[in-house]
Amino acid sequence: MNLAKTIRQTSCRVMLGLVLSSGSVWAAQAGAEAKSVPVYQPKFYPFDSGERVVYDTNWNGLISVARAEIVTTPQIIDGKKFYNVRVEAKSSRALDFVWKMRDTITSTIEAKTLAPSKFTFSQRENSKVIDTVAQYDAPTKKWTVRRDERKKVKNYDFDQPLNTLDPITAVYLARSQDIKVGDHLYFHIFGGKYRYLLDLEVEKRETIKIKSGNVDAFKILPRVKNLMKNGYAQRLNEAAIWISADERRVPVMLTSKIVFGTVYMELVDQKHGTQSTALEPQLPAS
C-alpha cells in the first residue's frame, strides 16, 4: 500500500507537472531572487494553430498509472484572439482501486502577449473535491481567486509578486522563447494556496528515445522556491523535463525519482492544428 501511495502521489505531480510546473519540481533551490524575474516577450508561437497531445505516465516502465490529454484551441473573444488550454488527467484503471484521479485544468491566455486571463483547476482525487477559479485583471495586475473545498470556501486576491502567472501560461511562455544550453528561465507562478519562484535550467541538448522514436531535445531541470515561506524547500524528488529542440518546443518526456524507482511521463500521441472557435463576448467573468 505504501508503494501504491508513493506512486500515486508522484504520478499526480509528474502528470500535472507538464502544465503545473510546481507540481513536478516540489523543490530545490531556485537560482534567482524574486525581484530579478524578467518580463518575457513571446518570440515563437508553436501552438498558434492549436494542438492536441497525449501523455502516458508509468512506474519504472512497467505499470501505467495515469494518462493526460492536453488540447490547445485558438479562440476569438470580443474580437481578440486567445488560446484555450484544457488538461484532462486521470489515473489508470489499475490504480483506481487505491487512488482515483479525475482532474481538469483550464487556462485562457491572451494570444499576442501570452498574458494570463483565467485559470481553473477541478480536483477530483478519491474523496477530495476542490474547485479553484482564478481571474487576472490586466490593468491592475491583480489575481482574484476562489477556492472551494466544499467544507470551506476561501476568496482572496493578490498583486505581488509582480508578473505572477498561472502555471499553464508560464509553460506556454517558456515554449515561446528562443532557448539554448546554459539558459535559465525564471517565472513567478501560483498553485493552490502558495506562490513560487520557478527556475527552468536548460542543462543540455541530447537525443532521447521514446516509444515513437528518437527525439532531439533540450533537457530542462526545474527548481522552485516557495515565496510564502522562509528559505528554500528541501528537494523531495529529482525531476527533469525534455522538450523537443525543433520549432514545436513540445514537452516529450518528464521523469521524477521516488523511493521505489522512477515515474516516467511520455508523449504517446500528438496532433498539430485544432479547430478555432468563436465565443460570445463574456470573458473575463467574475
N, C-alpha and C positions, 0 to 999 in steps of 0.2 A: 504493500500500500504506500510506503514511503517513496518507493521508486516511482510509482504512478503519480503521486502528488508532485514530486520534483519535476517530472517530465511535463505534466500539465501546466505547472506554473511557468516553466521556462518556455514551453511551446507557445503559450499565450504571449509572452514577452517578445519572442522572436517573430511570431506571426504578426502581431500588431506593430512590431518594431520597424517593419517596412514603411509604415506611414506614421507610426507613433515612435519616432526615433528614441525618445527617452525610454521606451519600453524595452529596447534591445540593448541599452547601454547601462542600465542601472548601476551608475557608477564608475568611477575612476576619475583621476584628476584632470580637470579641464585646463587648457593652456592659456587662457586669456581672462582678464578681469572684465566685469560686466560693462564698464564704461568704454571698452575698446572694440565692442562689436560693431562692425561696419554695416552700412546700408547697401545691400547688393542690388544692382540693376540687372534685369534679365538680359542675356546675350543670345540665347537659343531657346526655341520653343519646340522641343522634340515631340510633345504631346498635343500640338495645336489642332490636329485633325481628329483627335480622340484616340483612345487606345483601350484595350482590354488585356489584362494579364492575370494569369492564374498561378498560384504557388502552392506547393505541397510541403508540409513540414513532417520530418521523420526523426526518429531517435536512432542514432548510430547507423543510419542507412537501412534499418531493419523493419521498424514499425512506423506506419503512417499514423500521425497523431492529430493533424489538423490540416485544413485547406483554406485558402483565401482567394477571393476574386476581387480585383480592383478595376473599376471601369471609370474612365475619364471621358466626359462628354462636353463638347463646347455648347454654350447656351447664350442666347440673347435675352437680356433682362433690361427693360426700359431703354432699349436701343443700344445697350452696351454689352460687350462680349465678356463672358465669364467661363471658367472651367468648373464643371461639377464633378467631384470625385466621390465615388461611393465604394466602400470596402465592405464585403461580406466575409466574415471569418467564422468558421465552425470547426469543432472538434470532430474527429473521425468516429465512426460507429463503435470501434473497439474501445476508444477512450470514453465514450458517452456513459459507459457503465459506472465509471468512477468520477468523471468530471465532464459535464456537458456545457459547451460554449456555443452561443449563437450571438455574436456581436456584429453590430452595424455601425460604421463610421462614415460621416459625410463631411465634405468641405466645399465651400463655394469660394472661388478665387478669381479676383479681377484679372482679366487676361493680359492686358498690356503691361502692367507693372508687377503682376503676381502678388498683389496685395490681398490680405485676408478679408473675408466678408462675413461668413457664417461657418460654424463648426458644430457638429453634433456627434455624440457618442452614446449609443444604446448598448448597454452591457446586460447580457443575459448569460450568467455563468452559474449553473446549478440553481440555488435559491436566491442568488444575488441579482437584484434588479436595480440598475442605476441608469438614469437618463440625464445627460448633460447637454445643454444647449448654450452656445456662446456666440454672441453677436459683436462684431467690431464696427466701431464708428470712426470712419477715416478722419473727419475734421478734428475731432477731439483726441484721436489716437487712443481711445478707451475701449476696453473689453467689458461687456456685461454678461455675466454667467449665471445660469440657473442649473443647479444640481439637485435632482430629485431622487432620493434614496428610498422613497415610499414611506419609511418611518419618520423621515425628516426631509425638509426641503431647504436648501441654502441658496440665497441670492447674494451675489457680490459683484463688484466691478473693480477694475484696476487699470492704471495707465503707466505703471512702472514695472519692470524696466522698459525703457523706450524700445520701440520696434519689436515688441513681443509678437510672435507668430503662433498660430496653431501648428501642431506637428506636421500635418499634411502639407500646408503651404510651405513650411521650411524645407521639406524634402523636394518639392517641385521647384522651389527657388534654387536649391543646390543643383538640381539636374540642369538648370538653365545656364550654369556657369561654365566657363572655359577653364577646366582644371588640369593640373599637371602634378607629377610626383613631387612630394615635398610641401604641397599646399595645405593650408588649414582653412576651413570654413567655419565661422562662428555664428551661432544663432541663439536668440532668446526664444524659448518655447514654453508653452504651458501644457500641463497634462493633469487632469483631475484637480486636486487641491493645491498643487505645487507648480512653481515656475523654475525653469532650469536654464543653465548656460550650456549649450551643446557645442562640442568641438568635433569636427569631422576631419581627421588627418588622412591625406592621400599618401599611404605608405609606399606603394609600388604599383607597377603595371606588370601583369603576368597573364599567361594563358591558363584558364581553368577548364576542367571538364565537367559538364553536367549531362543529364540524360539526352538532351537534344544535340550534344556535340561539344566541340571546343569553342571557347569564347575568350576573346581578347578583352581583358577587364582591368579596371583600377580596383585595388584593394584599399578599403577605407576602414580606419579604426575609429569607432565612435566613443566619445567620453562625455560625461555630463557632471555638472556641479549643481546641486540643489541651492538655488539662490535664497531660499527661505530658511536655510539652516546655516549655522556657522561651520566653517571648514569644509573639507571635501569628504564626500561619501566614500566608504570603502568599496573596493571593487568586488562585486558578487559573482560575476562570471566574465569570461573572456569572450568578446563579441567581435565579429568582423563582417563587413558588407562588401560585396563585389558588384560594381556597376559596369555595364558594357562600355568599352572605350570608343565606340562608334558615335554617330551623331544622335542616336536614340538615348544614350545615357540611362538605359533601363536597368534597375536592380535585377541581378540574375541569381544571386545566392547570398544567404546570411548564415552564419554559424554562431553558436553560443555553447560554451562548455559548461557541463554540470558535473556533480559529484560522480555520477554513474556513466559518464561518456560525453557525447556531443549531440546537440539538437541542430539539424540542418533544415534550412528553408530554401527551396529551389524552384526556379521558374520552370513550369511544365507546359505552359501554353500561352500564346500571345497573338494579338491581332492589332494591327496598326490602322487607325481610322474607325471612328464610330459616328453614328448619325447625330448631327447637330439638332438642337431643339430650341424652340422659342417659348418663353414663359410669359404669363401675364405680368404686368408691372406691379409686383408685390414684394420684392426683396430689396433691402433687408426688412425683416419683420421683427416686431418687438416680442 
